[in-house]
Amino acid sequence: MVKRYLDLTSLEDAKKIIREEFELKPRTKTVPVTSSLGRVTAGPIFSRYSIPMTHLSAMDGIAVKTADTRGASEQRPVKITDSVRINTGNIVPPGYDAVIMIEDVREEKDGYVIRKAAAKWQNVRPAGEDIGEYEMILPSLHRIRPADIGALVAYGLEEVETIEVRAGIIPTGSELTGCGEPLKAGCAIESNSHMAAAMLREAGADCKRYGIVRDDSENIMDAIETGIRENDFLLVSAGSSAGTKDFTAQVISKLGEVLVHGISIKPAKPAIIGKIGDKPVIGLPGYPLASWTIMRELVWPLLGYYGLHPPEAVTLNAEIAQALPSPSGTEEFVLLSAADIDGRYVAVPQSRGAGVQMSAVRANAYMKISSRSEGIETGERSEITLLADKHLIDSAFLITGSHDPCLDYVADMAAVKGTNVYSCHVGSMGGILALKRHMCHAAPTHLLSPDGDYNTQYLRKYLPGEDLVLICVADRQQGIASKDGIRFEELEEHTYVNRQRGSGTRVLLDYMLGQKGMDSSKISGYEREMNTHLDVALAIKNGDAEAGMCTLSAANIHGLKFVPVATEKYELAMYAKTLEDERTKIVCDAIRSQAFKDILKGIGGYITEYTGVLRYV
C-alpha cells in the first residue's frame, strides 16, 4: 500500500529509517594510484618499502666513525684519517655512523681536521626515517588527497583498493526536454538529474544518469527495475507528489515497499524513501530547490553511511536581515546571501519559491528554521551553513534595494577584482530601511521627492544625522513599456502590471498619477506587483498585461515599445565610512570605469554624465 505524503515523517526520523532498513555496504574497486584522487580507501594501505631504504647523508660533508672524533675541541683539534667524502642524499657506507658538515672541517693532505666531536647518527637520515616497510600509510575510509598520491607512489604502491558506490538517476516527466534540445512552450529543460549527478560525484560516488522516462507507469517500472539492478541505490527525479501522473510511489510499492512518502521539510515535502530488494530508492521532488534540498539533507548523509565523504558543513552565526515567518511543525531551509558588515555577519534571504532556481545560484549560505519555531524576526541571530568557502563570504558585498539590470555588470567587474556582489531586490524604500538597520553595504535607490530631487530627502528623513554618501550609477529613463506604444495618459484603458510598494518606480507612478489627476483605482492591474523591471517587461511580453512602467533597458531586452515619462537619478546610498572598505572601493571603481559607461551606452536608456559622481548627505 502506498503511503501518501500527507502522513509526514521528520527529517531525522527519515535518516533513522535509512540507517535501520539498509545495510549500506559499499563494494570495492581497485584503481591506479595516479587516478585515485578523491576516492575513499576501502581498507588500510601499507608501504612496500622502508623509506629511505638505507642510511643517507642529510648534509654535504664527510662520513666518519664517531669513536674517531672523541675529544675534539677548539683547544685540541683532531685529525680524521678514516673518512669518506659524501654529498646530501648519498648512502652512508657501512661502518660509518655520523656525517660532519663540510663547513666544519679543514681538509689537509692526509685527512680532515675537526674541532668538535660528532654525535652518533649526526646528520644521517636513518633507514625507515620516513616510513618503515609494512607500516600503515593511510587508514580505512580516508579520502585520498594530492599529497597522499605522492606518498603512495613514493612508497611503492601502483594500485589502491577503494570504496565504490554506484548511484543511478532516472529523470521522469512527459514535459521534459533534454539538455541542448530546443525549449518549447509548456516544456522544461530537465536539469535536476544533472545537479544530482554533480552532487553525487562531489561526495565520491560513481553515477549513472539514465534517459528521460515519460509519465507512464509501465515505462517507469522498466526503468526502475533496470536502475536498481545496475546500482547500489537509485534516485528517481519527479513523480513523487500526488498528481494524476505521479507514478513513482506506486511503482516502488509494486516492486518493493514505500517506507516514507512525505518529509516534514520545506521545500521538498513530497520526497519518497523506498526499498526494492535490499536497496534504497529515493524519490526526488520535481521542483529544483526541493530536489537540491533532498540531495543535500538526505542523499549526502546516505553516502556518508556508505563511508563516502560529502562536503563538511561549515557554520557561522549571522543576523537575518528580513523576518521569515514559518509554519510550526515543518523544518524550513532558506537560502541566503551572507556578508561581513561592520565586523558581524548579515544574511539576506533569497526567494523561498521551490521553483526559483536562481536563488541557489545567488546564495552563498542557507539556514534551517526549526519545526518548533514559527519563524525568524528581523535582526534575530541564527546559525547559517555556508555554501561557499568562508573567504568568499568575507569578500561579499551586499546590495539591497531597487533593481536595475546594470548592477549585474557592476557585479561582474567587481568579481574580477575579488569582490562578490550579491543583490536583493526589495525596492528603494526596502533598501533604505535595510541600510538604516546596517543590514547591507549599499542601497540602490531612485526615490522622487515632492520638490523634484531624488533620494536625499528620504535619506534625511529615515537616517537623520547620519554621514551618508550617494554614488551615481546613472541617470536612466523610466517610461511605459507595451507592445503598442501606450502612453501614460492611456493607462486607464489598458491592463497594467505594477512594481511593488516602496519601489522608486511605484513612487514615481503615484506621483505622476497625482500630477495628472488620474485615479489608480481605475487602472486594471494596479494591485498586481512585480519585484524587478525585467519582471514587468516579461509580463507584458507574455501577454499577462498590456502596459507597465519600467526602464528603457528592460523594455529593450524584451523587445517592447517604450514611451518615456521621466529621467531619474539611480544611485547607491551608503554610510560615508563604508567608502574606506576595500570591497566598496572595488565596486565604486567599477561604476566609475569607462568600460561600465560603455556598457550602459550599449544597453541604451542611460545617461552617464554623472556616473560615478559622489554626493554627500
N, C-alpha and C positions, 0 to 999 in steps of 0.2 A: 504494500500500500504506500502510495506517495504521500510524504508529509508536506503539507502546504506551508509556505513560509510565513503564514500568519502566526504559527507557533514558533516564536523566535528563541534562538539559543544565544547566550552571551558569547563574546569572542573568546574569553578564557575557557569557557566550557567547550567550545568548538575545538580549541587546541588540545584540551584534555582528551576529548573523544579521539582525535587523531593519534595521540600517543598511546592510548589504551587499545585501540582497534587494530593497529597495524604494527608489524614488527620492524619495518623500515630498515632492513639490512641491505646495504649497497653491494653491488657486485664490484669486482676489481678489474683493473686494466693496466697492463704493463706498457709503459711508453718510454721513448728515448729521453734521457735526462735533458737534452737540449730542447725538447718540446714540452717540458713538464711545468713550465711557468703557470702558476695559478691553480694547479691541480693539488689534491689533498692526498697525503700519504696513507696507504692502506694499512701499514704496519711500520715498526721501527726499521730504520735503514742504517747499516753498519759499514765502516770503512774496510776496504780490501787491503790497505797498506798502512804502515806506520809512516807518518809524515813529520819531519824528514825520516827517511829510511835508515840513515846512519848519522853520526855526529858531523855537524857542519860548522865552519867558522862563521861567526857573526861579524867579523871585522877583517880588514886588511892588516896583516901582521905576521908574526912567527908563531908556529905551534911549538910548544915546549912541554917538558915534564916538570910539574910544579916542584918536585923534590930538588931539581937543579936550581931553583930560584930562591931557595930559603936563605934568609939573612941579608938579602939585597936591600940597600938603602942609599940615601944620598951620600952618607959618610963612607959606606962600604959597597961600592958598585960590584956587581958580579958579572963575569963573562960567561955567556952561554955558548958552548961549542956544539951541543947536540940539539938542533932545531930544524924546522922546515919552514921555508918562506911560503906564505899561504894568502889567498885572497878571499874576500867575502863570498860565502856560498860554497867554497871548496870543502872536500871531505877532509876531516882531521885524521891524519894517519893513525893507525893503531899504536898504542903505547904512549901517545901524547895526550895530555888531559887539560890543556889550557891554551889560550891564544893571547899574546901580548900585542897591543896595537903598535903598528909600525912607527907611529909618532913617539912612542915611549921607549924606543931602543936606539942605540948608536951602533951602526954597523962598522965592524973592524975587519981586518983581513982574515982573521981566523975565527970569527964568531960575532956575537952581538953582546953589547954591554947594556945591562939593565940596572935601574936604581930603585926598584920596588919589587918585592916578591909577588908572585902570581897566586891567586886563589884557585882551588881546584874547579875545573869546568868554567873558568872565567872566559867570557866572550866566545862561548861554544853553544851552539844550538843542539841540544841532545836529541838523539833518536826518539821519535814519538812526542816531541815537544808540542806540536800542533795537535796531533791525534794519534792514538795507538791503533794497531791492527785489531780489527773486530770491535773497536769502540763505536758507540752509537753516534751517528751524525744527526739524524732527525728522528723525533718520536712519531708515533701514530697520530693521524688526524692533524697533521701540520700542513698548512698551505704553503706551497713552495714559492720562494721569492727569488729575485735575480741573484742575490748573494749566495743563496743555497745552491743554485745551479753551478756556480763557480766552484763551490766547495765539493759538491758531489763529483764533478769531473776531476778535480784535483785528487780526490781520494779513491779514484779508480772505478767509479760507477759509470756504466754506459746506459743502463735502464733502471727505472724505478717502478714499483708496483703502487698504483694509485686507486683511489675510490672512483667509481663510475656510477653516476645516477642518470638514468635515461628518462627524460620527460617528453611527452608528446603534447602537442597543442592542436586542437581541432576548432577552427572558426566556423560558426554556423550563421545562416541568415540569408533569405532569398533576396534581400535588398542590398546585399553587399557587393562591392566591386573590388577587384584585386588591385594591388599596388601597381601603378603605371598604366592602368586602364582608364579610358575616358569616364569622367563622372557625369551621370545623368540625373535629371531632376527626380527626387524621390529615392535616390540611392545614396549610399555612403561608402567611402573607401575603407576597407577593412584594415584597421590599424592595431587593434587590441592584441592580436597574436604576435605582431612584431615587437610591441612593447614587452609582452610577457616573455618572449624568447630572449630578449636582451637582458631582462632581469634574471632569468634562469642561468644564462651564461655568466653574468656578473657574479653569481653565487657559486659557480663552478660546476653546474650541471651540463650534461650534453642534451641538446634539444633537437627535436624533430617537429617541424611545422608542416601540418597537412594542408591540402587544398580546402577551399571554402565548400561547405556542405549546405545545400539548400534546405529550407524548412520542410522536411519530410521525415516522418518518424522512422521509416524503413532505411532511408539513406543514412540518417544519423546513427541508427543502431549498427549498421555495417561499419561505419567509420569508427565508432567507439570500440567495437569488437576488435578491429584491426589495431587501433591505438593502444588498447590495454594489453594486447598480446605482444606488441613490439617494445613496450616501455615499462619502466618501473612504476610510474604513475602518470595520470592523464589529466590535462586541463581541457575543458570544453567551454569555448567562449560564446556567450549569449545563449538565449533559450532557457534561462534559469528562472524567469519570472512566472506569471500566471496567465499570460495571454493565450489566445487560441492556437498560436504557432510556436509556443514554448514547450518543446518536447524533451528537454534534457533530463529532467527529473523522471519523467515517465519511462524513458529508455533505460536509465540507470536502474530503476526499480524492476524492470523486466529482466535485466541481465544480472542484477545483484541486489543491493539494498541501499536505500537513501537513508543516511544516518542523520543528516541535518539538512533542512531546507528553510533557510532564513536565519540570519545572524543579526542580532540587535545592534548594528552599527550603521552609521550614516556617513558617506554613501556606501552602498553595497549590501543592503538588506537582503535581496533575494539570492544570496550565494548558496551553493549546494556542496555538501560533503557526502560522497557516495563510496560504496565498496563493491568492487567486482572481483570475485575470487578473493585474493588476499592483497589487492592493490587499491590505492586511493584514486578516486576520481573527483576532481574539484570543478564545479560549475561556476564559471565567472559571469558576473552581470555584464550586460551589453554596453552600458554607459562607460566611456573611457576612464573617468576618475574613479568610478566604482570598481572597475576591473583592476585598476592600479592599486587601489586600497586593499583588495583581497590578496593581490600578489605580495604586497609589502607586509601586511599584517598576518597573513595565514600561510601563504606558499613559501615565503622566505623562512619562517620558523620550521615548516615541514622539511625544507632542505637541511636546516640545522640539525634536525633529529637524525638525518642520514649521516651526519658528520661533515657536511659541507660548511662553507664559511660565508654566509650572507654578509653584506656590509654591516659593520658595527654602528649602532645608533650613537650619535653624539648629541648631547642636550645642552641647552642654555636656559637661563631664566630671563624672561622678557616681559615688558609691558605691552599689553594688547591695545592697539590704537582705536578699535571700534568695539562697541557692545556686540556680543554674539549670543542672542537667546537660543536655547536648545532644549528640546523636549526631554524631560527626565525619563529614565528607563532605556535610553539609547545612547551608546557611545558615539560621539561625532568627531570626525577627523577633518580639520580645517586647514587649508593651505595658506601659507603666509609669505610675505616679503619682509625680511628682517634686516635691521642695520643697527650699527652703533651710533647713537645720537647723544652727545654731551656725556659720554662715558657710561651710558646704560644702553641695553638692547631694547629696541622697539620693534614690534611686529605688526604689520598691516595685513588684515585678512584679504585673501583673494575671493573671487566669486565662489559661492558654495554649490553652484549647479553641477550635477554629476556629469553633464554632457559638455561642460565648458573645458575643453582640453587645454586651451591656452593658459588656464590657471596653473596647471602643472609646469608649463614652460616658464611662467613668470615667477613661480615660487622658489624660495631657497630654504624653506623650513615648513614644518606643519606642527599642529598641536592636537591633543586629544582632549575633548570635553567629556568629563566623566558622566556615566549614566546616572549617577546620583546627584548631578548638578542640573540646574535649569539655565545654565549659560554663564557667560563671562561679561563683566561690566567693563566699560571704557576705562583704561588705565590699570586694570587689575593685572597682577603679575601671574605668570603661568610658565610651566616648563614647556619648551618647544624643542622639537627634534630637527636637526639640520639635514637638509637635502643637498648641501654643498659643503666644500671644505670651509673651515672656520675663517680662513683668511679672506675668502670671498664675501663672507658676511661682514667682516671688519672693513672691507673696502667698498661696501654698498652705499649708495646714495639714494635716499627715499624722496620721491617727488609725489605729493598728494594734492590733488585739486582739479583744475579744469583740464579737459583733454584737448590735445591737438596732435595730429599725426607727425608733425615735425619733431616732437620730443623723442620719437624713435631714432631719428637721425642723430640727435644730441647723444642719446644713449650709446649708439654705435660708435661714435667718435670718442666718447669717454672710455669705452671698453678697451680700445686700443692702447690707452694710457694707463690701464689698470684699475679703473673705477667702474663698478657695475651699477647702472641706474635702474631703479625699479619704480614704476609709475602706478599710482592708484587713482582711478577716475571717480571723484566724488563731487565734482563741481567746484566752482570758485569759492563759495561760502564754506563748503566742507573742508576745503584746503586751508582757508584762513583759520577755522576752528582747530584743525589739526596742528597748525603752526602755533597757535595760542597755547595748546597743551604740550608743545615740544614733542610732537609725535611724527614729525617729518623734518627733513633738512630744508626743503623749499616747497612753496605752494604756488602753482601756476594759477593766475587769476586775470580776469578781464571784466571787472565789475564797474558798470557805468554809474557814476554819482549824479544826483539831481543837477549839479552845476555843470555837467558835461565832461568832467575829468574822469579818469579811470583809476581805480584801486586805492588811491591814497586815503580818501575819506573812510573807507571801510577798515583799513588798517588802523587808522587813528581811533576809530570807534571801538573795535574789538580788541586791539592790543595797545591801549593808551599808555604813553610814557615809555614805550619800548624803542630801542635803537634798531630800526629796520632798514632794509635796502630792497630796491626793486631793480632787477636786471631785465632789460627789454629783450624778449625773444624776437618779436617782430610786431609791426602794425599789420593787421590782417583784415580782410574783407569778410563781413558777415552778410548773408542775404537769404533770399527764399530760393530753395532748390526745388525743382519739379521737372517733369518730362516736357511740359508745355510752356514754360516761361511765365508761370503765375506770379503776379505782383502782390506786394504786401496788402494793398487795399482790397484784394480779391480773396483773402483768406476765408472770409465767412461763407464763401460759395464753394469751398472745397474741403475734402478731408485732410486733416493735419496730423503731424506727429511732432511731439514737443520734446524738449530737453527737461531733465529733472529739476525739481525745485532747488534753489540755491546756486544753480549754474549761472555763469555770466550771460549765456545765451538766453536763458529764461528771463533774467533781469532785463536784458535789452528788449526782448519781445514785449514784456509787460510795460516797459517804459514807452515804447513806440505805440502800443495799443492805447495807452492813456493820452499820448500826444495827438493821436488821430481820432480820439473819441470812439474807438471800437470796443465792443463788448466781448470778452473772452468766452463767455457762456454761449455765444452764437457760433463759435468755431468748433466744428465737429472734429473730435480727436485731441482737443486741447489737453485733456487729462491723461493722454497716453504719453508715457515718458521713456526716453532713451538716455543712456549714460554717456554716449560719445557722439561726435559729429558724424563719424563713419556709420554708426548705427542708424542715425536719422537718414542719411543718404541711401543706405542699403534698403531701409524700409520703403522708401519712395521707389527705388529701382525695382523692388519686388512687387510693387503694386499694393502694398499694405496701406499706403496713404498717398495723397496726391501732392502734398507740399509739406515743407518743414524748413526751419531756419538752421543753417549750418555754415561752415566756412566754405569759401570757394574751392580750397584744396580738396575737401571731402566730396564736394559736388563733382569736381573734375575726375576724381578717382573712379566714381561710379557713372560717369558719362551723362550727367544731368545738366539741364539748363539752369542758369543762375541769374537772379536779379538782385544786385547789391542794394543793401539798405543802410550800411554803416561801415566805417573803418574804425577798428577798435585797437587798443593797446593791450597786447598779450605779454605779460611779464611774470617773472618768477619772484615771489616775495620770500624773504628770509631774514633772519636776525643778522645784524651787521657783523657780529663776531664770527658768524659762520664763514665769512669770506676768508678767514685765516686757515680754515681746514683745507688740507691738500686736495680732498675729493671735490670741494666746492671750486677750487682754483681750476681743476681739470674740466669741470662742467662749464664754468664761465669762459674758459679759453676756447672750448668747443663752440660755444654760442658766438663768440667774437670772431671766429676764424672766417677767412674768406671762403673756405670750402663750404661752410654751413650756409653762408649767404648765397652762394651759387646754387646750392640745393634748393633753397627757398624760392629763388627766382625760377628755377626749372619746374618746380611744382606748380607755381602760379598762385596768385591771391595774397601774396605777402609783400609788404613794403619794408625794406631792410635799412632805411636811412638811419634809424635809431637802434638797430640790432646791436646788442652788447653794451649799450649805454646804461650806467648806474644812476638811479635816483634814490637819495637818502630821505627817509621819512622820520 
